């Protein structure tokens, strides 16, 4: 699975894009767990104290924000999906 990281997350991961192998039938939640296993320093950037994805962090699956997918973070992803992980972005 190709996963693109944006803004400050790239600095933590050390790359713009990484390949994360996942078995068939994996969900966004599985992907998130694998990202955190490979890059434990992202935990504080992505999850709150309760282990929930911060509302200002967005995981896009082929252009759709994961919480708005039919099954949210439990939605199955495929190797053809484009994944993007975005931290909070400010500006004006």
Backbone as CSV, one residue per row, in Angstrom:
resi,resn,N_x,N_y,N_z,CA_x,CA_y,CA_z,C_x,C_y,C_z
1,UNK,0.853,-1.160,0.000,0.000,0.000,0.000,0.904,1.230,0.000
2,UNK,0.717,2.112,-0.970,1.451,3.375,-1.020,0.745,4.373,-0.105
3,UNK,1.493,4.937,0.837,0.928,5.913,1.768,1.736,7.198,1.657
4,UNK,1.049,8.286,1.345,1.678,9.600,1.250,1.458,10.353,2.552
5,UNK,2.527,10.922,3.055,2.468,11.732,4.272,2.694,13.186,3.889
6,UNK,2.018,14.078,4.590,2.071,15.498,4.243,2.535,16.346,5.422
7,UNK,3.036,17.527,5.051,3.463,18.550,6.007,4.442,17.992,7.038
8,UNK,4.204,18.259,8.305,5.147,17.887,9.364,5.287,16.377,9.538
9,UNK,4.311,15.600,9.070,4.401,14.139,9.210,5.542,13.571,8.376
10,UNK,5.867,14.236,7.275,6.982,13.782,6.440,8.289,13.794,7.215
11,UNK,8.456,14.787,8.058,9.686,14.885,8.844,9.802,13.721,9.814
12,UNK,8.708,13.306,10.401,8.714,12.193,11.355,8.994,10.882,10.634
13,UNK,8.351,10.696,9.485,8.503,9.458,8.719,9.829,9.430,7.972
14,UNK,10.297,10.596,7.545,11.553,10.671,6.811,11.383,10.489,5.313
15,UNK,10.142,10.546,4.842,9.874,10.396,3.416,8.493,10.937,3.097
16,UNK,8.290,11.272,1.835,6.973,11.721,1.381,6.037,10.532,1.232
17,UNK,6.553,9.421,0.705,5.733,8.249,0.439,6.466,7.010,0.924
18,UNK,5.706,6.110,1.543,6.267,4.827,1.970,5.324,3.710,1.518
19,UNK,5.890,2.549,1.301,5.097,1.357,0.996,4.894,0.588,2.292
20,UNK,3.655,0.291,2.593,3.327,-0.464,3.801,2.575,-1.717,3.367
21,UNK,3.197,-2.879,3.520,2.520,-4.112,3.115,1.384,-4.455,4.070
22,UNK,0.240,-4.778,3.488,-0.937,-5.169,4.269,-1.592,-6.363,3.599
23,UNK,-2.157,-7.262,4.380,-2.866,-8.392,3.772,-4.187,-7.944,3.136
24,UNK,-4.657,-8.714,2.188,-5.942,-8.458,1.554,-7.034,-8.401,2.622
25,UNK,-7.933,-7.455,2.450,-9.037,-7.303,3.394,-8.739,-6.382,4.557
26,UNK,-7.572,-5.747,4.546,-7.214,-4.826,5.630,-8.088,-3.580,5.582
27,UNK,-8.261,-2.986,6.739,-9.079,-1.782,6.867,-8.188,-0.566,7.110
28,UNK,-8.804,0.591,7.097,-8.081,1.823,7.432,-7.511,1.700,8.845
29,UNK,-8.259,1.106,9.741,-7.796,0.918,11.125,-6.545,0.028,11.169
30,UNK,-6.521,-1.034,10.351,-5.331,-1.896,10.273,-4.134,-1.102,9.754
31,UNK,-4.388,-0.291,8.725,-3.322,0.541,8.162,-2.776,1.486,9.224
32,UNK,-3.658,2.138,9.957,-3.235,3.061,11.005,-2.382,2.333,12.051
33,UNK,-2.794,1.155,12.452,-2.025,0.378,13.433,-0.640,0.037,12.887
34,UNK,-0.565,-0.302,11.619,0.729,-0.646,11.022,1.616,0.594,10.887
35,UNK,1.017,1.727,10.545,1.784,2.977,10.486,2.392,3.270,11.855
36,UNK,1.601,3.120,12.902,2.092,3.409,14.253,3.121,2.379,14.716
37,UNK,3.016,1.145,14.245,4.020,0.139,14.584,5.361,0.490,13.926
38,UNK,5.299,0.914,12.669,6.517,1.248,11.933,7.099,2.597,12.334
39,UNK,6.235,3.529,12.698,6.646,4.898,13.032,6.024,5.304,14.366
40,UNK,6.496,4.754,15.465,5.868,5.024,16.771,5.870,6.501,17.165
41,UNK,6.786,7.289,16.606,6.810,8.718,16.925,5.594,9.459,16.368
42,UNK,4.844,8.818,15.485,3.634,9.439,14.952,2.459,9.347,15.915
43,UNK,2.544,8.489,16.926,1.408,8.284,17.838,0.892,9.616,18.395
44,UNK,1.763,10.448,18.908,1.352,11.726,19.481,0.852,12.715,18.450
45,UNK,1.238,12.508,17.194,0.788,13.387,16.111,-0.595,12.993,15.593
46,UNK,-0.932,11.698,15.708,-2.161,11.189,15.102,-3.271,10.857,16.093
47,UNK,-2.891,10.418,17.309,-3.886,9.930,18.259,-3.943,10.774,19.527
48,UNK,-5.145,10.889,20.084,-5.304,11.582,21.360,-4.966,10.638,22.515
49,UNK,-5.148,11.100,23.748,-4.799,10.312,24.938,-5.590,9.009,25.030
50,UNK,-6.772,8.993,24.423,-7.629,7.804,24.463,-7.343,6.839,23.316
51,UNK,-6.412,7.202,22.447,-6.073,6.333,21.318,-6.960,6.526,20.105
52,UNK,-7.736,7.624,20.088,-8.601,7.926,18.944,-7.889,8.895,18.008
53,UNK,-8.167,8.755,16.738,-7.611,9.651,15.744,-8.074,11.077,16.037
54,UNK,-7.125,12.007,16.119,-7.491,13.410,16.322,-8.440,13.847,15.208
55,UNK,-9.390,14.701,15.554,-10.346,15.179,14.548,-9.666,16.057,13.502
56,UNK,-8.518,16.639,13.832,-7.819,17.491,12.873,-6.836,16.710,11.999
57,UNK,-6.731,15.407,12.195,-5.889,14.557,11.356,-6.807,13.870,10.354
58,UNK,-6.377,13.838,9.115,-7.209,13.254,8.068,-6.455,12.157,7.335
59,UNK,-7.111,11.021,7.201,-6.598,9.929,6.385,-7.542,9.821,5.194
60,UNK,-7.017,10.158,4.023,-7.821,10.110,2.814,-7.580,8.798,2.088
61,UNK,-8.660,8.174,1.667,-8.609,6.936,0.890,-9.187,7.272,-0.482
62,UNK,-8.306,7.324,-1.464,-8.720,7.689,-2.827,-9.569,8.954,-2.826
63,UNK,-9.100,9.956,-2.090,-9.731,11.267,-2.082,-10.881,11.452,-1.107
64,UNK,-11.224,10.412,-0.346,-12.335,10.532,0.613,-11.803,10.410,2.030
65,UNK,-12.200,11.324,2.884,-11.777,11.325,4.277,-12.347,10.081,4.969
66,UNK,-11.481,9.275,5.569,-11.868,7.965,6.121,-13.097,7.997,7.029
67,UNK,-13.251,8.964,7.934,-14.444,8.949,8.789,-15.755,9.049,8.002
68,UNK,-15.701,9.525,6.761,-16.902,9.680,5.954,-17.127,8.518,4.994
69,UNK,-16.249,7.526,5.025,-16.481,6.313,4.249,-17.623,5.534,4.892
70,UNK,-18.217,4.635,4.165,-19.392,3.908,4.663,-19.151,3.271,6.026
71,UNK,-17.982,2.668,6.213,-17.676,2.017,7.493,-16.572,2.742,8.267
72,UNK,-16.353,4.006,7.951,-15.348,4.794,8.665,-13.985,4.122,8.650
73,UNK,-13.333,4.093,9.797,-11.997,3.493,9.892,-12.032,1.984,9.707
74,UNK,-13.205,1.391,9.734,-13.341,-0.049,9.509,-13.608,-0.376,8.044
75,UNK,-13.473,0.606,7.172,-13.639,0.382,5.741,-12.443,-0.384,5.188
76,UNK,-12.729,-1.356,4.347,-11.679,-2.159,3.717,-11.016,-1.319,2.635
77,UNK,-9.698,-1.393,2.588,-8.932,-0.679,1.571,-8.294,-1.692,0.627
78,UNK,-8.012,-1.236,-0.582,-7.395,-2.125,-1.571,-6.043,-1.557,-1.979
79,UNK,-5.186,-2.404,-2.546,-3.862,-1.933,-2.979,-3.944,-0.822,-4.024
80,UNK,-5.069,-0.708,-4.713,-5.232,0.337,-5.729,-5.601,1.690,-5.148
81,UNK,-6.007,1.721,-3.876,-6.378,2.983,-3.245,-5.160,3.874,-3.055
82,UNK,-5.378,5.164,-3.184,-4.358,6.159,-2.886,-4.619,6.644,-1.469
83,UNK,-3.614,6.542,-0.611,-3.766,6.916,0.795,-2.948,8.177,1.061
84,UNK,-3.561,9.132,1.748,-2.867,10.344,2.160,-3.148,10.599,3.636
85,UNK,-2.103,10.932,4.383,-2.252,11.223,5.803,-1.840,12.684,6.010
86,UNK,-2.801,13.477,6.506,-2.610,14.914,6.656,-2.740,15.332,8.119
87,UNK,-1.780,16.097,8.633,-1.938,16.670,9.969,-2.778,17.939,9.867
88,UNK,-3.012,18.564,11.000,-3.701,19.850,10.988,-2.867,20.840,10.187
89,UNK,-3.535,21.623,9.378,-2.845,22.615,8.574,-3.502,23.954,8.841
90,UNK,-2.694,24.935,9.154,-3.223,26.267,9.409,-2.663,27.264,8.428
91,UNK,-3.264,28.380,8.383,-2.764,29.416,7.502,-3.877,30.388,7.201
92,UNK,-3.563,31.304,6.381,-4.611,32.255,6.044,-4.148,33.283,5.089
